[in-house]
Amino acid sequence: MVRFAAPTWIGLVWTIVLLLALGLKVPFGVPKEWVWEFRMDTRFDPILVFVTIVALATLSGLAFWTANQQKRDGKKFRTAIVTLLLSAIIFRACIAAIVPQSWQPAPVFWALVIASPVATSFYDESRNLEQQGLTNYLRHYHEQLPAKPFHAATHPPGLPMLFAVWRSLAMHPVAQRLVPIDEQTLMVMREVYMRIAPPLKPDSLYPSDADLKAAWWIALFCFLCGVFALLIWVWLLLQVNPNPSLIALSATTPAMLWWQTTVDSIHLLAIVATSASAFYWQRTRSTYGAILTGLMSGASLWLAFKNAIPLACVAFWLLWKNLREEKRFPVNQVAIAILLTFAPYLLAWLLFGFQPLATFKAASAAHHAQAGAHARSYLPWVLVNFADFGMALGGAWLGIIAVYLWAWLRERRWQPSLCVTTLVILLLLDLSGLVRGEVARLWMVFVPLMSSEAIKFLPSRPLDLFLLTFVQGGMGLALLIQLEFLRPF
């Protein structure tokens, strides 16, 4: 009789629950308030789906064969890591290329998601920034915020500025020639855009062909942000448990497969980079670590106000570690990290007249109106939020984190834990009622924070690692095919 580890059993049971929910058409959300919609168009390229399954099987097989590779083996260990990383990127690329037949080819879908004023609206904001000029844009940002479109109205100016930089690079003639979208396809894209989402401003704001091509480049940049986030996350995990197979588990995390070509990958990279910097700072107690942590947290907060929550998880973990250990952080290092965290807002205020507090107040009001929390029931979402997050987390991580938390309660009570800190803050956020729905996407950035210490309880048997990788990645693929996590309009 085969005996699985506890995380494997939890992962398998959770996968069966999700499969039953899909089969029985159980609402993924709260009906009449907000749900992940079942797809109307489930026609996908069968060859691409088959190739994706083969890529997943290969990644799972590599998790099996590399399970017992040890760091002391040197060359074999490094070869296992490189091979797994390449396989992971191939699998993620296959997932990103899977779009319904009605939106094919994939570059069209990618470009329209970025250019769409409905899906993100940050591309239009980057064009507004270019027209107004940086100084004027930042000085009057808080005044213009209530009139900005969906999503952009709830954010500080970090993402529009980043999009403007990427757009300027993508508009270069050489970059334009390399876009895999032909002229006939561009004509169809323009017609789709003008029919479904006509701009409310003059005709000059309709995206040009060059804009649509540039949007594809920005989507690719977002995909690469997700890849770099994976690399940094893997580095962090390997510091805790040097087992190459954990790369396969990281690469198959469901939520990180569904929004690879969107701004969510940018937020993920920023938070993962911040947590890795904090981990380095905590271990070395160096001024360089404080500077790096401050720079990364400052960039994260400049991109989105919501990133303050995962940053708070990291900050409270550092404080907890500092209080429980004999060697404390030097006061000057803490001051540097805090100053750099708020430096983007301070510099924007001093140099351009940007108003941070007024911007935050306007963004909060827009979030309250857009999120719909005031119009949704409280109690159902307290429960559904965590079910949604569990779906995004995946069976493997759910099992590993559950076992870690049980062990922490029984054996390591009150020992500093980033996983516990993150879970407590998520629980408080959930109970506050500020977030009611779509947490599979919104809470994706918390997955690396919860896994960084739980990875100590990664099963050691190759069969467990094979199953966890395959069922987690397979469930991510199944959910992507059945549920509409992303659409341009």
MARDO-452415 format. One line per 8 residues: number of its first residue (from 1); for each residue x, y, z of N, C-alpha, C. Coordinates in steps of 0.05 Angstrom, whole numbers. Each point is the difference from the previous one (the first is absolute). Layout:
N
NUM) X:Y:Z:X:Y:Z:X:Y:Z ~ ...;
% end
This chain:
489
1) 17:-24:0:-17:24:0:18:25:0 ~ -7:19:-18:16:25:-2:-9:19:22 ~ 20:10:14:-6:18:23:11:28:-8 ~ -18:19:-2:8:27:-7:5:17:24 ~ 15:21:-4:4:20:22:-25:16:4 ~ -2:13:24:-24:15:6:-6:23:-20 ~ 20:15:-9:-5:21:-20:-12:-12:-26 ~ 9:-24:-8:-10:-12:-24:-30:-7:3;
9) -7:-12:23:-28:-6:4:-18:25:-1 ~ 10:21:13:-16:25:0:-3:10:-28 ~ 22:0:-15:0:9:-28:-19:-16:-17 ~ 1:-26:3:-18:-17:-16:-29:4:7 ~ -6:2:26:-28:5:8:-10:26:-11 ~ 16:21:3:-8:27:-10:-4:0:-30 ~ 16:-15:-14:-3:-2:-29:-26:-13:-8 ~ -7:-21:15:-25:-15:-5:-24:19:6;
17) 2:16:21:-22:19:7:-4:20:-23 ~ 22:10:-11:-2:20:-22:-11:-13:-25 ~ 8:-25:-5:-10:-14:-24:-30:-5:3 ~ -9:-7:24:-29:-4:4:-15:27:-4 ~ 12:21:10:-13:26:-3:-2:8:-29 ~ 21:-6:-16:-2:6:-29:-21:-17:-13 ~ 0:-26:7:-19:-19:-13:-28:7:7 ~ -6:9:24:-27:6:9:-8:29:-5;
25) 19:15:-13:-6:28:-6:-6:17:25 ~ 14:-7:22:-3:16:24:10:28:-5 ~ -14:21:9:9:27:-5:27:6:14 ~ 18:11:-14:26:7:12:-2:30:9 ~ -14:4:22:-5:26:10:-27:1:14 ~ -12:23:2:-27:2:12:-19:8:-23 ~ -19:-18:-7:-19:6:-21:-15:27:4 ~ -5:14:-22:-14:25:-1:17:23:11;
33) 25:-6:9:17:21:10:26:2:-16 ~ 15:-22:-1:24:-2:-16:10:-29:-1 ~ 6:-10:-24:10:-27:-4:20:0:-22 ~ 18:-20:1:17:-6:-24:-19:-14:-20 ~ -4:13:-22:-19:-11:-20:11:-25:-14 ~ -18:-19:-5:7:-23:-16:2:10:-29 ~ 19:-10:-15:5:9:-27:-23:-8:-19 ~ -7:19:-17:-19:-6:-21:14:-14:-23;
41) 25:8:-5:16:-11:-21:22:-17:12 ~ -3:-26:-1:20:-19:11:15:-14:-23 ~ -1:12:-24:15:-12:-22:29:10:0 ~ 17:-18:6:29:6:1:15:-17:-20 ~ 23:9:-8:16:-15:-19:8:-27:13 ~ -10:-22:-10:6:-26:14:30:-7:-1 ~ 13:8:-21:29:-6:-1:15:15:22 ~ -7:26:4:14:16:21:-7:-11:27;
49) -25:-8:5:-7:-12:26:16:-26:4 ~ 2:-16:-21:16:-25:3:29:6:6 ~ 12:20:-14:28:7:5:3:10:29 ~ -20:15:10:1:10:27:0:-23:20 ~ -17:-20:-5:-1:-23:18:26:-16:-1 ~ 12:-2:-24:27:-13:-2:21:16:16 ~ -1:27:-3:19:16:15:-4:-3:30 ~ -25:-2:9:-6:-5:29:11:-27:9;
57) -5:-20:-17:9:-27:7:31:-1:1 ~ 13:14:-18:29:2:1:10:14:25 ~ -13:22:7:7:14:24:-4:-17:25 ~ -22:-15:0:-6:-18:23:21:-22:1 ~ 7:-11:-23:20:-21:-1:27:10:10 ~ 7:24:-7:25:12:9:0:4:31 ~ -24:7:10:-3:3:29:5:-27:13 ~ -9:-22:-13:5:-27:11:30:-7:-1;
65) 13:5:-23:27:-9:-3:20:17:15 ~ -7:25:6:19:17:14:-6:3:30 ~ -19:-15:10:-8:2:28:22:-4:19 ~ 18:-18:-6:22:-7:18:27:12:-6 ~ 0:19:-19:25:14:-6:7:18:24 ~ 24:-1:8:10:15:23:18:23:-9 ~ 0:21:16:16:23:-7:30:-6:-1 ~ 8:-20:17:28:-7:1:9:-14:-26;
73) -19:-9:-16:8:-13:-25:11:19:-21 ~ -2:26:5:12:19:-17:-12:2:-28 ~ 14:-11:-20:-8:2:-28:-27:-13:-5 ~ -6:-23:12:-26:-13:-4:-22:17:11 ~ 5:13:23:-20:17:13:-7:24:-18 ~ 21:13:-11:-4:23:-17:-13:-8:-26 ~ 7:-23:-11:-13:-10:-24:-30:-5:4 ~ -6:-11:23:-29:-5:6:-15:26:2;
81) 12:20:13:-14:26:2:-4:13:-27 ~ 21:0:-16:-3:13:-27:-21:-15:-17 ~ 1:-26:1:-19:-16:-16:-29:5:9 ~ -4:0:26:-26:5:10:-10:28:-6 ~ 18:20:2:-8:27:-7:-8:3:-29 ~ 15:-12:-18:-7:1:-29:-27:-13:-5 ~ -4:-23:13:-25:-14:-4:-23:16:12 ~ 5:13:22:-21:17:13:-8:23:-18;
89) 20:13:-12:-6:23:-18:-16:-9:-24 ~ 8:-24:-12:-14:-10:-23:-30:-6:7 ~ -4:-12:24:-27:-6:8:-16:25:4 ~ 11:20:12:-14:26:5:-6:13:-27 ~ 18:-1:-19:-4:12:-26:-23:-14:-14 ~ -1:-26:2:-23:-15:-12:-26:9:12 ~ -1:3:26:-25:8:13:-8:28:-9 ~ 20:18:-2:-6:27:-9:-10:2:-28;
97) 7:-20:-17:-8:0:-28:-28:-13:-4 ~ -11:-12:21:-26:-12:-2:-22:21:3 ~ -13:6:-22:-23:18:0:-22:-12:-17 ~ -25:7:5:-22:-11:-16:3:6:-30 ~ -12:-17:-17:2:4:-28:-10:27:-9 ~ -20:11:14:-11:26:-8:20:23:4 ~ 21:-4:16:19:21:4:27:-6:-12 ~ 3:-22:-14:26:-7:-11:7:18:-23;
105) 26:3:-7:23:-12:14:6:13:26 ~ 17:-13:16:6:10:27:10:28:1 ~ 18:9:-18:10:28:1:-23:20:-2 ~ -22:-6:-14:-23:18:-1:-12:3:28 ~ -4:-22:13:-12:0:27:18:16:19 ~ 26:-6:-1:18:14:18:-1:31:-4 ~ 2:8:-26:0:28:-6:-26:14:8 ~ -23:-13:-5:-26:13:6:-4:2:30;
113) 10:-19:15:-2:2:30:14:24:10 ~ 24:5:-11:16:23:9:-12:27:-10 ~ -9:0:-25:-10:25:-12:-29:6:9 ~ -14:-20:11:-28:3:7:-3:20:23 ~ -19:19:-3:-6:19:22:-17:-13:22 ~ -8:-25:-5:-16:-15:20:17:-18:17 ~ 18:-15:-13:15:-20:15:20:13:19 ~ 14:21:-9:19:13:18:-2:31:-1;
121) 0:11:-24:-2:29:-5:27:15:5 ~ 21:-15:7:26:14:5:14:8:-26 ~ -7:-13:-22:12:7:-25:-10:28:-8 ~ -26:4:2:-11:27:-6:12:21:18 ~ 4:-8:25:12:19:19:28:8:-8 ~ 15:-19:-11:28:6:-8:-1:20:-23 ~ -20:-2:-17:-3:20:-22:-8:27:11 ~ -17:0:20:-7:26:13:24:13:13;
129) 17:-16:12:24:10:12:18:13:-21 ~ 3:-13:-23:16:10:-21:-11:26:-11 ~ -26:2:-2:-12:25:-11:2:23:20 ~ -3:-6:26:1:22:20:28:7:8 ~ 19:-18:-2:26:5:11:1:-9:29 ~ 23:-10:9:2:-12:26:-7:19:23 ~ 11:25:-2:-5:19:21:-29:6:4 ~ -13:7:-22:-29:7:1:-17:-24:8;
137) 8:-24:-9:-15:-24:6:1:-6:30 ~ 23:2:12:3:-6:29:-12:22:17 ~ 3:25:-8:-10:22:16:-31:0:3 ~ -13:-8:-22:-29:-1:0:-12:-28:3 ~ 17:-19:7:-9:-28:1:-23:-4:18 ~ 1:11:24:-22:-4:20:-26:13:-9 ~ 2:21:-16:-24:14:-10:-13:-17:-22 ~ 16:-12:-17:-10:-15:-23:-8:-29:8;
145) 8:-9:23:-4:-28:7:-29:-9:-1 ~ -19:16:11:-28:-9:0:-11:-4:-28 ~ 11:13:-20:-10:-2:-28:14:-21:-16 ~ 20:-13:12:15:-20:-14:-17:-26:-3 ~ 6:-17:-19:-16:-24:-5:5:-22:21 ~ -15:-21:-3:2:-23:19:29:-9:3 ~ 7:-7:24:27:-9:9:19:23:3 ~ 3:17:-21:20:22:3:-8:19:22;
153) -26:3:5:-10:19:20:7:-8:29 ~ 9:-25:3:6:-10:27:30:-2:6 ~ 17:9:-19:28:-4:3:16:26:1 ~ 23:-1:12:19:23:-3:12:0:-28 ~ 17:19:-7:9:2:-28:22:-18:-8 ~ 8:-19:16:22:-18:-6:-4:-16:-25 ~ -23:-13:-3:-5:-17:-23:-2:16:-26 ~ -15:22:-1:0:16:-25:28:9:-8;
161) 17:8:20:27:8:-6:16:-23:-12 ~ -3:-24:12:14:-24:-10:-10:-7:-28 ~ -26:1:-4:-11:-5:-27:11:20:-21 ~ 3:25:9:10:21:-19:28:-7:-9 ~ 16:-9:19:28:-8:-7:0:-23:-20 ~ -15:-21:7:-2:-23:-18:-12:7:-27 ~ -20:18:0:-12:8:-25:20:14:-18 ~ 16:18:12:20:14:-16:20:-19:-13;
169) 7:-21:15:19:-20:-12:-14:-17:-21 ~ -26:-7:5:-14:-17:-19:-8:15:-25 ~ -1:27:0:-7:15:-24:24:3:-19 ~ 23:-8:8:24:2:-17:-5:-17:-26 ~ 8:10:-23:-5:-14:-25:10:-29:0 ~ 23:-5:12:11:-28:1:-19:-18:16 ~ -9:10:23:-19:-15:17:-26:-5:-15 ~ -9:20:-14:-26:-2:-15:2:-22:-21;
177) 23:-2:-14:2:-21:-21:1:-28:11 ~ 7:-3:26:3:-27:11:-26:-11:12 ~ -21:17:1:-25:-9:11:-13:-21:-18 ~ -8:-24:12:-11:-21:-17:-30:3:-6 ~ -8:24:-10:-27:6:-8:0:13:-27 ~ -14:-12:-20:1:11:-27:-21:22:-3 ~ 1:13:-24:-17:24:-4:-30:-7:0 ~ -7:-23:-11:-28:-8:-1:-11:-5:28;
185) 16:-12:17:-8:-5:28:-3:26:15 ~ 18:20:-6:-2:26:13:-26:13:-7 ~ -9:-3:-25:-26:12:-7:-23:-11:16 ~ 1:-27:3:-21:-13:16:1:9:29 ~ 24:3:11:3:9:28:-11:28:4 ~ 5:17:-19:-10:27:1:-30:1:0 ~ -12:-17:-17:-29:-1:-2:-12:-10:26 ~ 13:-21:12:-10:-11:25:1:22:22;
193) 22:14:1:4:21:20:-21:21:-2 ~ -5:10:-25:-18:22:-4:-29:-8:4 ~ -6:-26:-5:-27:-9:3:-8:-5:29 ~ 19:-11:15:-6:-8:28:6:21:20 ~ 21:16:-4:7:20:20:8:26:-13 ~ -19:14:-12:6:26:-12:9:20:21 ~ 22:13:-4:9:20:20:-20:23:3 ~ -1:11:23:-18:22:6:11:27:-8;
201) 26:0:-7:14:24:-7:2:2:-31 ~ 12:21:-11:1:3:-29:13:-23:-14 ~ -5:-2:-26:9:-22:-16:31:-5:1 ~ 14:21:7:29:-2:1:10:-20:21 ~ -18:-7:19:8:-19:21:-5:-29:-8 ~ -11:-5:-24:-2:-27:-9:29:-11:-4 ~ 5:-24:8:28:-10:-3:7:-3:-29 ~ 23:9:-7:10:-4:-27:11:-28:-4;
209) 6:-7:-25:13:-26:-4:25:-3:16 ~ 16:22:1:25:-1:16:-6:-5:29 ~ -22:12:10:-8:-4:28:-7:-29:6 ~ -15:-13:-19:-8:-28:4:25:-18:0 ~ 19:7:-18:25:-16:0:16:5:26 ~ 0:25:9:15:6:24:-13:-15:24 ~ -26:-2:0:-14:-14:21:9:-29:2 ~ 5:-13:-23:10:-27:1:27:-2:14;
217) 18:20:-5:26:0:13:-4:3:30 ~ -18:17:9:-5:4:28:-10:-26:13 ~ -17:-14:-14:-10:-26:10:24:-19:3 ~ 18:0:-19:24:-17:1:17:8:24 ~ 3:26:5:15:10:23:-12:-10:26 ~ -27:0:1:-14:-10:24:6:-30:3 ~ -1:-15:-22:7:-29:2:28:-4:11 ~ 19:17:-9:28:-3:9:2:8:30;
225) -17:19:8:0:7:29:-8:-25:16 ~ -20:-15:-10:-8:-24:13:22:-21:1 ~ 16:-2:-21:22:-18:-1:21:8:21 ~ 7:26:1:20:9:19:-11:-3:29 ~ -26:4:4:-11:-5:26:4:-29:9 ~ -4:-19:-20:4:-28:6:29:-5:7 ~ 18:11:-14:29:-4:5:8:9:28 ~ -10:24:8:7:11:26:-14:-17:22;
233) -25:-8:-5:-14:-17:20:14:-26:3 ~ 9:-12:-21:15:-25:1:26:3:16 ~ 14:22:-5:25:5:15:-6:1:29 ~ -22:14:8:-7:3:28:-7:-27:12 ~ -15:-17:-14:-8:-26:10:24:-18:3 ~ 19:1:-19:23:-17:1:18:7:24 ~ -1:24:10:15:7:24:-10:-14:25 ~ -26:-7:-1:-13:-13:23:1:-30:-3;
241) -5:-10:-25:0:-29:-5:12:-5:-27 ~ 26:-7:-2:13:-3:-26:-8:-25:-15 ~ -25:-2:-7:-11:-22:-15:-9:10:-28 ~ 13:-8:-22:-7:11:-26:-30:-4:-8 ~ -12:-21:11:-28:-6:-8:-19:22:8 ~ 7:17:19:-19:21:8:-4:20:-23 ~ 18:0:-20:-3:17:-23:-26:-7:-15 ~ -4:-26:-2:-24:-10:-14:-26:8:14;
249) 1:-1:27:-24:9:15:-5:30:-3 ~ 21:15:0:-3:29:-3:-11:7:-28 ~ 10:-14:-20:-8:6:-28:-29:-8:-6 ~ -11:-18:16:-27:-9:-5:-21:13:19 ~ 8:20:15:-19:15:17:-22:11:-17 ~ -25:-8:4:-22:7:-19:-3:30:-5 ~ -1:17:20:-5:28:-4:22:13:-17 ~ 24:-9:3:23:11:-14:0:-9:-29;
257) -18:-18:-8:-2:-8:-28:-22:16:-14 ~ -19:10:14:-24:12:-13:3:29:-8 ~ 18:14:13:3:29:-6:29:7:-7 ~ 13:-17:-16:28:4:-6:6:25:-17 ~ -19:7:-17:6:23:-19:-15:25:8 ~ -5:3:26:-14:24:10:17:14:22 ~ -10:22:10:15:16:20:3:-16:26 ~ -15:-21:4:2:-16:24:28:-12:3;
265) 12:-7:-23:28:-10:0:19:21:10 ~ -5:25:-6:17:22:9:-1:2:31 ~ -24:0:10:-4:1:30:14:-25:13 ~ -3:-23:-13:12:-24:11:30:3:1 ~ 12:10:-21:29:3:-1:9:20:22 ~ -14:22:3:7:20:20:-1:-12:29 ~ -21:-15:6:-3:-11:27:20:-22:5 ~ 5:-18:-20:19:-21:4:28:12:3;
273) 7:20:-15:26:13:3:3:13:27 ~ -21:11:10:0:13:27:4:-22:21 ~ -14:-22:-1:2:-21:20:28:-13:-1 ~ 11:-3:-24:27:-12:-2:21:20:12 ~ -4:26:-5:18:20:11:-2:0:30 ~ -24:-2:11:-4:0:29:13:-25:12 ~ -2:-23:-14:12:-24:10:31:3:1 ~ 11:12:-21:29:5:0:8:20:22;
281) -16:21:4:6:19:21:-1:-12:27 ~ -20:-17:4:-3:-13:27:23:-18:6 ~ 11:-13:-20:22:-19:4:27:15:4 ~ 4:22:-15:26:13:0:2:24:18 ~ -23:12:6:-1:25:16:18:21:-12 ~ 2:1:-27:17:19:-13:-15:25:-10 ~ 15:21:-3:-12:25:-10:-9:-4:-29 ~ 15:-16:-15:-8:-6:-28:-27:-14:0;
289) -4:-18:19:-26:-14:1:-23:19:7 ~ 5:19:17:-20:20:7:-7:18:-24 ~ 21:8:-15:-4:17:-23:-16:-16:-21 ~ 7:-25:-5:-13:-16:-20:-30:-4:8 ~ -4:-6:25:-28:-4:10:-16:25:-3 ~ 11:22:7:-14:26:-2:-6:7:-29 ~ 19:-5:-18:-5:7:-28:-22:-18:-12 ~ 0:-25:7:-20:-19:-11:-28:6:11;
297) -1:6:26:-26:7:12:-10:26:-10 ~ 18:19:-5:-8:26:-11:-12:-3:-28 ~ 13:-16:-16:-10:-5:-27:-27:-14:1 ~ -3:-19:18:-26:-14:3:-22:18:8 ~ 5:18:19:-21:19:9:-6:21:-21 ~ 19:7:-16:-4:20:-21:-17:-12:-22 ~ 1:-26:-4:-16:-13:-20:-29:-3:8 ~ -6:-5:25:-27:-4:9:-3:4:30;
305) -21:13:9:-5:3:28:-5:-27:13 ~ -13:-18:-14:-7:-26:11:25:-16:8 ~ 23:7:-12:25:-15:7:9:6:28 ~ -13:20:13:7:6:28:-6:-24:18 ~ -20:-16:-8:-8:-23:17:22:-22:0 ~ 9:-10:-23:22:-19:1:25:12:12 ~ 5:26:-5:23:13:12:-2:0:31 ~ -25:3:10:-4:-1:29:6:-28:10;
313) -7:-20:-15:7:-28:8:30:-3:4 ~ 15:10:-19:29:-2:2:11:17:23 ~ -12:24:4:10:18:21:-6:-12:28 ~ -23:-11:4:-7:-12:26:17:-25:5 ~ 6:-15:-21:18:-23:4:28:9:8 ~ 10:21:-13:27:11:8:-1:10:28 ~ -21:13:8:-2:11:28:-1:-23:19 ~ -15:-21:-6:-2:-24:17:27:-13:3;
321) 14:-3:-22:27:-12:2:18:17:16 ~ -2:26:-3:17:19:14:-4:-1:30 ~ -25:-4:8:-7:-1:29:8:-26:13 ~ 0:-22:-15:5:-26:11:30:-8:-1 ~ 16:14:-16:28:-8:-2:18:20:15 ~ 23:-9:8:18:17:15:12:22:-17 ~ 7:-6:-24:13:19:-18:-22:17:-13 ~ -1:26:7:-21:17:-10:9:15:-25;
329) -20:10:-16:7:17:-22:10:27:10 ~ 22:10:-12:9:27:8:-21:20:-8 ~ -2:21:17:-21:20:-4:4:14:-26 ~ 25:5:-8:4:15:-25:-9:-17:-24 ~ 3:-26:1:-9:-17:-22:-31:0:-2 ~ -13:-1:22:-30:2:0:-9:26:-11 ~ 14:22:8:-7:27:-10:3:1:-30 ~ 22:-12:-10:5:0:-29:-22:-15:-15;
337) -7:-23:10:-21:-16:-13:-27:14:-1 ~ -7:13:23:-26:15:1:1:24:-19 ~ 22:15:1:2:23:-17:-2:-7:-30 ~ 13:-21:-8:0:-8:-28:-28:-11:-8 ~ -14:-11:19:-27:-10:-6:-19:22:-9 ~ 3:23:13:-17:23:-6:13:20:-19 ~ 25:-6:-8:15:19:-16:-14:8:-26 ~ -12:-19:-15:-13:8:-25:-21:21:4;
345) -16:-3:21:-21:20:5:12:27:9 ~ 21:-2:16:13:25:9:13:15:-23 ~ 14:-15:-17:13:13:-23:-20:12:-20 ~ -22:-15:-4:-20:10:-19:-13:25:11 ~ -3:2:27:-11:24:12:20:23:-2 ~ 25:-5:6:20:22:0:6:9:-28 ~ 2:-18:-20:9:7:-27:-23:8:-18 ~ -24:-12:4:-22:5:-19:-26:10:12;
353) 0:3:26:-25:10:12:-21:-21:3 ~ 7:-25:-1:-19:-22:4:-11:0:28 ~ -25:-7:3:-14:1:26:-6:-29:9 ~ 17:-12:16:-4:-28:8:-26:-5:16 ~ -5:16:20:-24:-5:17:-26:4:-15 ~ -1:21:-16:-24:5:-16:-4:-22:-21 ~ 22:-10:-11:-2:-22:-19:-10:-25:13 ~ 10:-6:24:-9:-24:15:-29:2:7;
361) -9:23:8:-28:4:7:-18:-4:-24 ~ 8:11:-23:-16:-3:-24:0:-29:-10 ~ 23:-13:2:2:-28:-9:-17:-18:18 ~ 0:6:26:-16:-17:18:-30:3:-6 ~ -9:24:-6:-28:4:-7:-7:-14:-25 ~ 19:0:-20:-5:-14:-25:-1:-30:4 ~ 18:-10:18:0:-29:5:-26:-8:14 ~ -10:16:18:-25:-7:13:-23:-2:-20;
369) 0:18:-20:-21:0:-20:4:-23:-20 ~ 25:-5:-8:5:-20:-21:-2:-29:11 ~ 11:-4:24:1:-27:11:-27:-12:5 ~ -19:17:5:-27:-9:5:-4:-13:27 ~ 19:4:18:-2:-13:27:-25:10:15 ~ -7:26:-5:-23:11:14:-26:-12:-9 ~ 0:-13:-24:-24:-11:-11:-1:-31:1 ~ 20:-12:14:1:-29:2:-3:-8:29;
377) -12:-24:4:-4:-10:27:27:-5:14 ~ -1:3:26:25:-3:15:7:-29:6 ~ -18:-14:14:7:-27:10:7:-20:-22 ~ -15:-2:-22:8:-19:-20:28:4:-10 ~ 8:25:-4:27:5:-11:22:-6:20 ~ -6:2:26:20:-8:20:9:-29:-4 ~ -18:-17:-8:6:-28:-5:10:-5:-29 ~ -14:13:-19:7:-5:-28:27:11:-8;
385) 8:22:13:27:11:-6:22:-21:4 ~ -1:-14:22:21:-19:5:-2:-25:-18 ~ -24:-7:-7:-3:-22:-20:12:8:-27 ~ -5:25:-8:11:11:-24:30:1:1 ~ 10:8:22:29:1:4:13:-28:-1 ~ -14:-19:12:9:-28:-1:1:-10:-28 ~ -19:7:-17:0:-8:-28:25:12:-14 ~ 6:25:6:23:13:-12:26:-11:10;
393) 0:-8:26:24:-10:13:9:-27:-12 ~ -19:-17:-6:7:-26:-11:1:-21:22 ~ -5:-25:-8:-1:-22:20:27:-5:14 ~ 22:3:-16:26:-6:12:7:20:22 ~ -3:26:-7:7:21:21:-20:-1:23 ~ -25:-6:-6:-20:-2:22:8:-22:19 ~ 9:-23:-10:8:-22:17:25:6:16 ~ 20:12:-13:26:6:13:-4:21:21;
401) -15:21:-6:-5:22:20:-17:-10:23 ~ -20:-17:-5:-16:-11:22:16:-16:19 ~ 18:-17:-10:17:-17:17:19:18:16 ~ 11:20:-13:19:18:13:-14:15:24 ~ -25:10:-6:-14:14:21:-7:-18:24 ~ -7:-25:-6:-5:-19:22:25:-5:17 ~ 22:-3:-14:26:-5:14:8:25:16 ~ -5:24:-11:7:25:14:-17:2:26;
409) -25:-6:-1:-17:1:23:8:-19:22 ~ 9:-24:-9:7:-21:20:28:2:10 ~ 19:8:-17:29:-2:7:14:27:1 ~ -9:19:-17:16:25:-2:-17:24:7 ~ -17:-3:19:-19:21:8:15:26:7 ~ -9:22:-12:11:26:4:28:5:-11 ~ 10:-20:-16:24:6:-15:-7:17:-24 ~ 17:20:-6:-7:18:-22:-5:-15:-26;
417) -21:7:-14:-8:-14:-24:-13:19:-19 ~ 11:3:-24:-12:17:-21:-26:-12:-9 ~ -1:-27:-1:-25:-13:-8:-23:6:19 ~ 6:-2:26:-21:6:20:-8:30:-1 ~ 20:17:-2:-6:29:-1:-18:6:-24 ~ 6:-12:-23:-16:5:-24:-28:-11:3 ~ -2:-24:12:-27:-11:4:-17:16:19 ~ 12:11:21:-15:17:19:-9:25:-13;
425) 17:13:-16:-7:25:-13:-22:-6:-21 ~ 2:-22:-15:-21:-7:-19:-27:-5:14 ~ 2:-13:23:-25:-5:16:-13:26:8 ~ 17:19:10:-11:26:8:-11:15:-23 ~ 14:-1:-23:-10:13:-24:-27:-12:-9 ~ -2:-26:2:-24:-14:-7:-23:8:18 ~ 5:1:26:-21:7:19:-7:29:-2 ~ 17:17:-9:-6:28:-3:-21:6:-21;
433) -3:-19:-19:-20:3:-21:8:19:-22 ~ 26:9:0:9:18:-21:2:-14:-27 ~ 4:-26:0:3:-15:-25:-22:-21:0 ~ -16:0:-21:-21:-20:-2:-1:-9:-29 ~ 17:-19:-6:1:-12:-27:26:5:-14 ~ 7:-18:-19:23:2:-18:26:-3:15 ~ 1:-12:23:25:-2:15:19:-19:-12 ~ -9:-18:-18:19:-18:-13:21:17:-15;
441) -8:22:-11:19:18:-13:12:20:20 ~ -17:13:16:10:21:18:19:-10:21 ~ -4:-25:9:18:-10:22:22:-18:-11 ~ 4:-1:-26:21:-17:-12:27:7:11 ~ 5:25:6:27:9:10:6:-11:27 ~ -20:-10:15:5:-11:26:10:-29:0 ~ -2:-13:-23:8:-28:-1:30:-3:6 ~ 18:15:-13:29:-2:7:5:5:30;
449) -14:19:12:4:6:28:-8:-23:18 ~ -21:-15:-7:-9:-22:17:17:-25:-4 ~ 13:-2:-23:14:-25:-7:29:1:9 ~ 11:23:5:29:3:4:11:-17:23 ~ -16:-4:21:9:-17:22:-14:-27:0 ~ -24:-1:-11:-15:-25:-1:14:-21:-17 ~ 18:9:-18:14:-18:-18:18:-20:15 ~ 5:6:26:14:-20:17:-15:-26:1;
457) -26:1:-4:-16:-25:2:-7:-11:-27 ~ 17:6:-20:-3:-12:-26:5:-30:2 ~ -19:-16:-11:5:-30:1:26:-7:-13 ~ 13:-20:10:26:-9:-10:-2:-22:-21 ~ -22:-15:0:-3:-22:-18:-5:9:-28 ~ 14:-11:-20:-4:9:-28:-29:-3:-10 ~ -14:-21:8:-27:-5:-9:-19:23:10 ~ 4:8:25:-16:22:10:4:25:-16;
465) 25:6:-6:6:25:-15:-11:-2:-29 ~ 1:-23:-12:-11:-4:-27:-30:6:1 ~ -14:-12:19:-29:3:1:-8:28:7 ~ 13:13:19:-6:27:8:3:19:-24 ~ 22:-3:-15:5:17:-23:-21:-4:-21 ~ -6:-26:-7:-18:-6:-22:-29:8:7 ~ -10:-6:24:-27:7:6:-4:30:3 ~ 20:14:11:-2:29:3:0:14:-27;
473) 19:-8:-17:1:12:-27:-24:-8:-17 ~ -8:-25:2:-23:-10:-15:-26:14:9 ~ -3:5:26:-23:15:9:0:29:-9 ~ 24:12:0:2:27:-11:-8:2:-29 ~ 8:-20:-16:-8:-1:-28:-30:-5:-3 ~ -11:-18:16:-29:-6:-2:-17:24:7 ~ 8:14:21:-15:24:8:2:22:-21 ~ 24:3:-13:4:20:-21:-19:-6:-24;
481) -3:-25:-6:-17:-8:-23:-29:4:6 ~ -8:-3:25:-29:1:7:-9:28:10 ~ 18:15:12:-8:26:12:13:23:-14 ~ -14:22:-2:10:23:-14:14:19:19 ~ 25:-5:5:15:17:19:8:27:-13 ~ 2:1:-26:11:24:-13:-13:3:-27 ~ -8:24:-7:-10:6:-26:5:30:-6 ~ 4:7:-25:6:28:-6:-23:19:7;
489) -25:-8:-6:-22:18:3:-23:-14:14;
% end
